Amino acid sequence: MSHGPLTGLRVLDISTMMAGPYAATLLGDLGADVIKVESSRGDDSRHLGPARDGERSAFVSLNRSKRGIVLDLAEAGAQAAFARLASTSDIVITNVREPALSKLGIDYESVRRHRGDVIWVGVTAFGPDGPYAGRPGIDFLIQGYAGLLALNGEPGGAPVRVTVPMIDALTSTLVTTAALAALHHRSATGEGQRIDISLLDAMVHAQAAGLGSYLVTGEETPRTGNRSLYFAPSGIYGTRDDKAVVITCPSQRFFAKLCTALDVDWIDDPRFAGIEERLTNQDELDATIEARCRELDADDVVERLVAADVLTAPLNSIAEVAADPQILHNDMIVEVDHSGIGPVKVTGVPIRFHATPGSVQRPPPALGEHTDEILRELGLAP
C-alpha cells in the first residue's frame, strides 16, 4: 500500500449503494483508513448485479480501499464496540434515513458524544428537512425532479434515463469535497461539524447551464438528442464498418479542419458556410457528413480527425473502454487480489498527486472480513 495525502485519517462508511460508499472509497484511495460498517445482511449493493463466485459486481466495483466489519447496531454489545470505533474516527459518512438513523445511534449528536470534533456527513435524497424530507430516493428519481430526464432524449421523443448513475457519482465527489473542507476548518479551530448533502442539490448544482438559462432568459432548454443548441455539426455518424464516431465542431475553425481532414469542400457550400447556416440546415449537414463517413472505417475517420485536431471520439463499447490505451495508461483500471474471488479488476484513482500519490489501497472487503482485526485494534475480543 502507498501512503496517500490522507494517511493517518480514519473514515467510517455506514452507507449503502453508491453516493456514500463511493465517497468513502475515494478517501481510502487517498490514504485514509476506511472502515465499512455493515449489518449481517450487508450493503444492499452486495445483492445486486452480476455475480462471480458469490460476489456481486455492484459492491466489488464501488468498495475498494476499505476494511469491513459487521456490527449489529441494534445490540448493546455492538453499540459499545461502535462507541470505541467512532471515538477513533475523523469522518463518518452515512445515508441511513430517520428514524433508523437515531435508533441505531449513528445520527450526528449520538456520534458526537463519542468524538466531539467528528466530521459527520449525512447523504439524503432530498435534504434532511423541507417538504420532501424523509422520502426514499435514488438517481433515477432525481433525474426526474431536477430536470435531467426532461432534457435527455431526441427532439419530440420520450425522455430517456441516463443509465450511468451520474448523480450518485457527483454526490460522492461533493461528499469528499465537503469532508476535506471540514477537515481544514477543524485544523484551524478544533471544531468538527455536521454536513448534509442531497442527491437533489447535487443535480441542481450540475444544472447550472440548463437551469441557469431559464433563470436568466425565461427560456426552457429543449431536448436536442446528440445535437447542440449553439453550433453544428454535433452528432454521431455511422461508418463503413457499421460502427460510429462522435464529431462536434463548436467553432468555424474546427469545421474548417473537419473539411480538410475529410477532403471535402463543405465550407464553400452556402448552406454550411457559417455557424448560423449550419444550424439552419442541420438535417442536410448531418446527411452529408454521414455519407462521407460511410465511405471510411471508424478507425480511419478518428485517425484523420485526430491528426487534424478535430473534436472526435470513437463510440466505444464497455469492453473497448476496458482496453482503451489512455485509460490503461492513466491507471484507471487496476487489478487487486480479492480474498474470495482472487484477482479482480476495479476502477482506479481519478486524482493524481505527484508528491503523495494515492492508489487502490485494498481490494473490496468480503462481508465482515476484518471484524476480528478491527475489534482487536479497539481492545475487544472477537
Secondary structure, DSSP 8 states (H G I E B T S, - for coil): ----TTTT-EEEEE--TTHHHHHHHHHHHTT-EEEEEE-SS--GGGGSS-EETTEEHHHHTT--S-EEEE--TTSHHHHHHHHHHHHT-SEEEE---TTHHHHTT-SHHHHHHH-TT-EEEEEESS-SSSTTTT----HHHHHHHTTHHHHSS-TTS-----SS-HHHHHHHHHHHHHHHHHHHHHHHHS--EEEEEEHHHHHHHHTTTHHHHHHHHS------TTS-SS-S-EEEEE-TTS-EEEEE--SHHHHHHHHHHTT--GGGSTTTSSHHHHHHTHHHHHHHHHHHHTTS-HHHHHHHHHHTT-EEEE---HHHHHT-HHHHHTT-EEEEEETTTEEEEEE--S---SSS-----S----TTTTHHHHHHHTT---
